[in-house]
């Protein structure tokens, strides 16, 4: 457990979740009197419950990115055609 100037911090260095290498918890001032072992145990429990993000969120973000890129390409093509018709007539 680390003690900073303004905050008490618990750091879990090797959580069971493969996505994180360490998790840092800031302890509320009203719980600073709780023993270090209890805080560390509770922090480890919470860190182990952190799991893989749902695949639907990952898939949705990729689909949204593809839609945005295609929309930008269509707008760019439309502007190019409009400008070329205005200039070359």
Secondary structure, 3 states (H helix, E strand, C coil): CEECCCCEEEEECCCCCCCCCCEEEEECHHHCCCCHHHHHHHHHHHHHHCCCCCHHHHHHHHHHHHHHHHHHHHHHHHHHHHHHHHHHC
